[in-house]
């Protein structure tokens, strides 16, 4: 038995080369099953490697801009919040609830990764526009960087969705996973800036909670995860932040396997990860189960931030996602009540 101070075991997730996805390699169904199914040892996560060479620079550019936006004065950041969408577009900070408390340790910048207008959740609702911090000094190219990286990550997600279809066959919808992802105009991208907590907390295996992001499952079909970037902020405001490695072995993505074991999974800088969400669990009658996960943050005296991007591949709101006929819009309304004080 591990002592409470020891880190969770690090595991090697299933790795799928991007060219294998493009060529529909015969090995894909077995790889998807190993990574995503409901067996006790499954992580519910796969790594996609050998991405197009532009990925590395797209990631670096956007994640540095994420920190630049989060460094703006609070009054400036709040100009880009969107209360009418319950803060699910543009900037959001302190509105989401984890473990019964407002989450103030991270800020999010949300937008649709595929189009600039998202249809309303209900018939008659006005479409919601993407919100961009245009004209802010130091944030030139924010919109272009956001869209470029998201479009590549969505492309990966469509291909992984097609690989899932080879494994699961018939679903609760008349459409395949790949169709639901490819045809969606309702997916959501979330640029994340984890603020500087200023405390050192070692990870303890018996804990399934953390200081940066509580244990949860996503409600998407699939979530595409960009590898995190850690930035050290010098004391002098005239100095730019420095890109550094993860500040400790206890920092990163932790997953609770189907068998209940907590393990740490790392995403190489030149790869993306995909994990299963609650919608695909409903859609496939749990043949593909959602992935419980959390982020643990051990930081250096409050000077290190973490930047990342998650793209939640969601079906359109009117698509049926469960055997009882529930639509994704109805399901989303239920999920939002778990995470926000404002019952929608």
C-alpha positions as CSV (number, residue, x, y, z in Angstrom):
1,X,0.0,0.0,0.0
2,X,1.3,3.5,-0.9
3,X,1.9,6.0,1.8
4,X,-0.4,9.1,1.7
5,X,2.5,11.3,0.6
6,X,3.4,9.2,-2.5
7,X,2.1,10.4,-5.9
8,X,-0.5,8.5,-7.8
9,X,0.9,6.0,-10.2
10,X,1.6,7.4,-13.7
11,X,0.1,5.3,-16.5
12,X,0.7,5.2,-20.3
13,X,-2.6,5.9,-22.1
14,X,-3.4,4.3,-25.4
15,X,-1.7,6.2,-28.2
16,X,-3.3,6.6,-31.7
17,X,-1.2,8.2,-34.4
18,X,-3.0,10.9,-36.3
19,X,-2.1,9.3,-39.7
20,X,-3.8,6.1,-38.5
21,X,-7.0,8.1,-37.9
22,X,-6.9,9.6,-41.4
23,X,-6.3,6.3,-43.1
24,X,-8.9,4.5,-41.0
25,X,-6.3,1.9,-39.9
26,X,-7.7,-1.6,-39.1
27,X,-6.2,-1.3,-35.6
28,X,-8.5,1.6,-34.5
29,X,-11.4,-0.4,-33.0
30,X,-9.1,-2.3,-30.7
31,X,-7.3,0.8,-29.6
32,X,-10.5,2.7,-29.0
33,X,-11.9,-0.2,-27.0
34,X,-8.8,-0.4,-24.8
35,X,-8.9,3.3,-24.2
36,X,-12.6,4.1,-23.9
37,X,-14.7,1.1,-22.9
38,X,-16.2,0.3,-19.5
39,X,-13.7,-2.4,-18.3
40,X,-12.1,-1.8,-14.9
41,X,-8.6,-0.8,-16.2
42,X,-9.8,1.5,-18.9
43,X,-8.8,5.2,-18.5
44,X,-11.5,6.6,-20.7
45,X,-8.7,8.6,-22.4
46,X,-6.5,8.2,-25.5
47,X,-3.6,10.2,-26.8
48,X,-3.4,11.3,-30.5
49,X,0.2,11.7,-31.6
50,X,2.0,12.7,-34.8
51,X,-0.2,15.8,-35.3
52,X,0.3,18.3,-38.1
53,X,3.5,20.3,-37.4
54,X,1.7,23.6,-37.0
55,X,0.1,22.3,-33.8
56,X,3.1,23.1,-31.6
57,X,3.2,26.8,-32.5
58,X,-0.7,27.1,-32.5
59,X,-0.7,25.8,-28.9
60,X,2.1,28.1,-27.7
61,X,0.6,31.2,-29.3
62,X,-2.9,30.7,-27.8
63,X,-1.8,29.7,-24.3
64,X,0.4,32.7,-24.0
65,X,-2.5,34.9,-25.0
66,X,-4.6,33.1,-22.4
67,X,-2.3,34.3,-19.7
68,X,-2.1,37.8,-21.3
69,X,-5.9,38.1,-21.1
70,X,-6.1,36.9,-17.5
71,X,-3.4,39.5,-16.6
72,X,-5.7,42.4,-17.6
73,X,-7.4,44.4,-14.9
74,X,-10.5,42.7,-13.5
75,X,-12.7,45.5,-14.8
76,X,-11.4,45.0,-18.3
77,X,-11.9,41.2,-18.2
78,X,-15.5,41.6,-17.1
79,X,-16.3,43.6,-20.2
80,X,-16.0,40.3,-22.0
81,X,-18.4,38.4,-19.7
82,X,-21.8,37.4,-21.0
83,X,-24.4,37.1,-18.1
84,X,-27.2,36.5,-20.6
85,X,-25.7,33.1,-21.5
86,X,-25.1,32.4,-17.8
87,X,-21.4,33.2,-18.5
88,X,-21.0,30.3,-21.0
89,X,-19.5,32.7,-23.7
90,X,-16.6,35.0,-23.2
91,X,-15.0,35.5,-19.8
92,X,-16.2,33.6,-16.7
93,X,-14.6,33.7,-13.2
94,X,-16.2,32.6,-9.9
95,X,-19.5,31.6,-11.4
96,X,-19.1,27.8,-11.5
97,X,-19.6,25.7,-8.4
98,X,-17.5,22.7,-7.4
99,X,-18.2,20.8,-4.2
100,X,-20.8,23.4,-3.2
101,X,-18.4,26.4,-3.4
102,X,-17.8,29.0,-6.1
103,X,-14.7,28.1,-8.1
104,X,-12.5,31.2,-8.0
105,X,-9.2,29.5,-8.7
106,X,-9.5,29.4,-12.4
107,X,-10.8,31.7,-15.2
108,X,-12.4,30.5,-18.4
109,X,-12.8,32.0,-21.8
110,X,-15.6,30.2,-23.8
111,X,-16.6,30.4,-27.4
112,X,-18.0,28.1,-30.1
113,X,-15.0,26.5,-31.8
114,X,-16.6,26.0,-35.2
115,X,-18.8,29.1,-35.9
116,X,-19.4,32.6,-34.6
117,X,-23.2,32.3,-33.9
118,X,-24.6,29.5,-31.8
119,X,-28.3,28.7,-32.0
120,X,-30.3,29.3,-28.8
121,X,-31.0,26.4,-26.5
122,X,-34.8,26.8,-26.9
123,X,-37.0,27.6,-29.9
124,X,-37.3,31.3,-30.3
125,X,-34.0,32.1,-28.4
126,X,-31.7,34.5,-30.1
127,X,-28.4,33.0,-31.4
128,X,-25.4,33.7,-29.1
129,X,-22.4,35.3,-30.7
130,X,-18.8,34.5,-29.9
131,X,-17.1,37.3,-27.9
132,X,-13.6,38.4,-28.7
133,X,-11.3,40.9,-26.9
134,X,-10.7,43.0,-30.0
135,X,-8.5,46.1,-29.6
136,X,-7.0,45.2,-26.3
137,X,-3.2,45.9,-26.3
138,X,-1.2,42.7,-26.1
139,X,-4.0,40.5,-27.3
140,X,-3.6,41.0,-31.1
141,X,-4.5,37.9,-32.9
142,X,-6.5,36.3,-30.0
143,X,-9.5,35.4,-32.2
144,X,-7.4,34.0,-35.0
145,X,-5.3,31.9,-32.6
146,X,-8.3,30.6,-30.8
147,X,-10.1,29.5,-34.0
148,X,-7.0,28.0,-35.6
149,X,-6.1,25.7,-32.7
150,X,-9.8,24.8,-32.1
151,X,-10.4,23.8,-35.7
152,X,-7.4,21.4,-35.6
153,X,-8.7,19.9,-32.4
154,X,-12.2,19.5,-33.7
155,X,-10.8,17.7,-36.8
156,X,-9.1,15.2,-34.5
157,X,-12.4,14.8,-32.6
158,X,-14.4,14.0,-35.8
159,X,-11.8,11.3,-36.7
160,X,-11.9,9.7,-33.2
161,X,-15.7,9.8,-33.3
162,X,-15.6,7.8,-36.5
163,X,-13.3,5.3,-34.8
164,X,-15.7,5.0,-31.9
165,X,-18.5,4.1,-34.3
166,X,-16.6,1.1,-35.5
167,X,-16.6,-0.2,-32.0
168,X,-20.1,0.7,-30.6
169,X,-22.3,0.3,-33.7
170,X,-26.0,1.3,-33.1
171,X,-26.6,4.1,-30.6
172,X,-29.6,5.8,-29.0
173,X,-29.6,8.3,-31.8
174,X,-30.4,7.8,-35.4
175,X,-26.9,9.3,-36.1
176,X,-23.4,8.0,-35.4
177,X,-21.0,9.6,-33.0
178,X,-19.0,10.9,-35.9
179,X,-22.1,12.5,-37.5
180,X,-23.1,14.1,-34.2
181,X,-19.7,15.7,-33.8
182,X,-19.2,16.7,-37.5
183,X,-22.7,18.2,-37.9
184,X,-22.7,20.1,-34.6
185,X,-23.0,23.8,-34.4
186,X,-23.2,23.7,-30.6
187,X,-19.7,22.5,-29.4
188,X,-17.9,24.6,-26.9
189,X,-14.2,25.5,-26.5
190,X,-12.9,26.6,-23.1
191,X,-9.6,28.3,-22.7
192,X,-8.5,27.9,-19.1
193,X,-6.3,30.0,-16.9
194,X,-5.6,28.5,-13.5
195,X,-4.7,31.3,-11.1
196,X,-1.9,31.3,-8.6
197,X,-3.2,29.8,-5.4
198,X,0.0,30.5,-3.4
199,X,0.0,27.3,-1.3
200,X,1.8,23.9,-1.5
201,X,-0.4,20.9,-1.3
202,X,1.0,17.4,-1.9
203,X,-1.3,15.0,-3.7
204,X,-2.7,12.2,-1.4
205,X,-4.0,9.1,-3.1
206,X,-7.1,8.9,-0.9
207,X,-8.2,12.3,-2.1
208,X,-10.3,12.7,-5.3
209,X,-10.5,16.4,-5.1
210,X,-8.0,19.2,-5.6
211,X,-7.2,22.9,-5.3
212,X,-7.5,23.7,-9.0
213,X,-10.4,21.7,-10.3
214,X,-12.7,19.2,-8.5
215,X,-13.5,15.7,-9.6
216,X,-16.1,15.7,-12.4
217,X,-17.2,14.2,-15.7
218,X,-17.7,16.3,-18.8
219,X,-21.1,16.3,-20.3
220,X,-19.8,16.3,-23.9
221,X,-19.6,13.4,-26.4
222,X,-15.9,13.7,-26.4
223,X,-13.5,16.2,-24.9
224,X,-10.3,17.1,-26.8
225,X,-7.6,18.3,-24.4
226,X,-4.6,20.4,-25.2
227,X,-1.4,19.7,-23.1
228,X,-1.0,22.3,-20.4
229,X,1.5,25.1,-20.4
230,X,3.0,26.2,-17.1
231,X,4.2,29.8,-16.7
232,X,6.4,31.2,-14.0
233,X,5.7,34.9,-13.3
234,X,8.7,36.9,-12.1
235,X,8.2,39.5,-9.4
236,X,8.9,42.3,-11.7
237,X,5.9,43.2,-13.9
238,X,8.2,44.4,-16.6
239,X,9.4,40.8,-17.2
240,X,7.5,38.4,-19.4
241,X,6.4,35.0,-17.8
242,X,8.6,32.1,-18.5
243,X,7.5,28.7,-19.9
244,X,8.6,26.0,-17.5
245,X,8.0,22.3,-17.0
246,X,5.3,21.1,-14.6
247,X,6.4,22.4,-11.2
248,X,6.1,19.0,-9.5
249,X,5.3,15.3,-10.2
250,X,2.0,16.0,-8.2
251,X,0.8,18.5,-10.8
252,X,-1.4,17.5,-13.8
253,X,-4.3,15.4,-15.0
254,X,-5.6,12.6,-12.7
255,X,-8.2,10.1,-13.8
256,X,-10.4,7.7,-11.8
257,X,-10.4,4.5,-13.8
258,X,-13.6,2.4,-14.3
259,X,-12.3,0.2,-11.4
260,X,-12.0,3.2,-9.0
261,X,-8.2,3.6,-9.0
262,X,-6.8,7.1,-9.2
263,X,-3.9,7.4,-11.7
264,X,-2.0,10.3,-13.3
265,X,-2.0,10.7,-17.1
266,X,0.4,13.0,-18.9
267,X,-0.2,14.6,-22.3
268,X,3.0,15.1,-24.3
269,X,3.5,18.7,-25.7
270,X,3.1,17.5,-29.3
271,X,-0.1,15.5,-28.8
272,X,-3.7,16.0,-27.7
273,X,-5.8,13.8,-25.5
274,X,-9.4,12.8,-25.9
275,X,-11.7,11.6,-23.1
276,X,-15.3,10.4,-23.0
277,X,-18.1,12.5,-21.7
278,X,-21.5,11.8,-20.2
279,X,-23.4,12.3,-23.5
280,X,-21.5,9.4,-25.2
281,X,-22.2,7.3,-22.1
282,X,-25.9,7.9,-22.5
283,X,-25.7,7.5,-26.3
284,X,-24.0,4.1,-26.1
285,X,-25.9,2.7,-23.1
286,X,-22.6,2.9,-21.2
287,X,-20.6,0.8,-23.7
288,X,-18.3,3.9,-23.6
289,X,-18.4,5.3,-20.1
290,X,-17.7,8.9,-19.0
291,X,-14.3,9.7,-17.5
292,X,-14.1,11.0,-13.9
293,X,-11.1,13.3,-13.7
294,X,-9.5,16.2,-11.9
295,X,-6.5,18.5,-11.9
296,X,-4.1,18.6,-9.0
297,X,-2.1,21.7,-8.6
298,X,1.1,21.9,-6.5
299,X,2.5,25.3,-7.2
300,X,5.6,27.3,-6.3
301,X,4.8,30.1,-3.9
302,X,1.9,31.4,-6.0
303,X,4.1,32.4,-9.0
304,X,3.0,29.6,-11.4
305,X,-0.1,29.6,-13.6
306,X,-1.4,26.8,-15.8
307,X,-2.9,27.5,-19.2
308,X,-4.8,25.0,-21.3
309,X,-7.6,24.5,-23.8
310,X,-10.5,22.0,-23.8
311,X,-12.8,21.5,-26.7
312,X,-16.1,19.9,-25.8
313,X,-17.6,18.2,-28.8
314,X,-21.3,18.4,-28.2
315,X,-24.3,17.4,-30.4
316,X,-26.9,20.0,-31.5
317,X,-29.4,20.8,-28.8
318,X,-32.3,18.9,-30.6
319,X,-30.4,15.7,-31.0
320,X,-31.7,12.7,-29.1
321,X,-28.9,11.3,-26.8
322,X,-30.6,8.7,-24.6
323,X,-32.9,5.7,-25.0
324,X,-35.8,7.5,-23.3
325,X,-35.7,10.2,-25.9
326,X,-34.0,13.0,-23.9
327,X,-32.4,15.6,-26.2
328,X,-29.0,17.1,-25.6
329,X,-30.6,20.4,-24.8
330,X,-32.7,18.8,-22.0
331,X,-29.7,16.9,-20.7
332,X,-27.6,20.0,-20.7
333,X,-30.2,21.9,-18.6
334,X,-30.0,19.1,-16.0
335,X,-26.2,19.2,-16.0
336,X,-25.9,23.0,-15.6
337,X,-27.9,22.8,-12.4
338,X,-25.2,20.7,-10.9
339,X,-22.5,23.3,-11.4
340,X,-24.1,26.7,-11.0
341,X,-26.0,28.4,-8.2
342,X,-28.4,29.8,-10.8
343,X,-30.9,27.0,-11.7
344,X,-31.4,27.3,-15.4
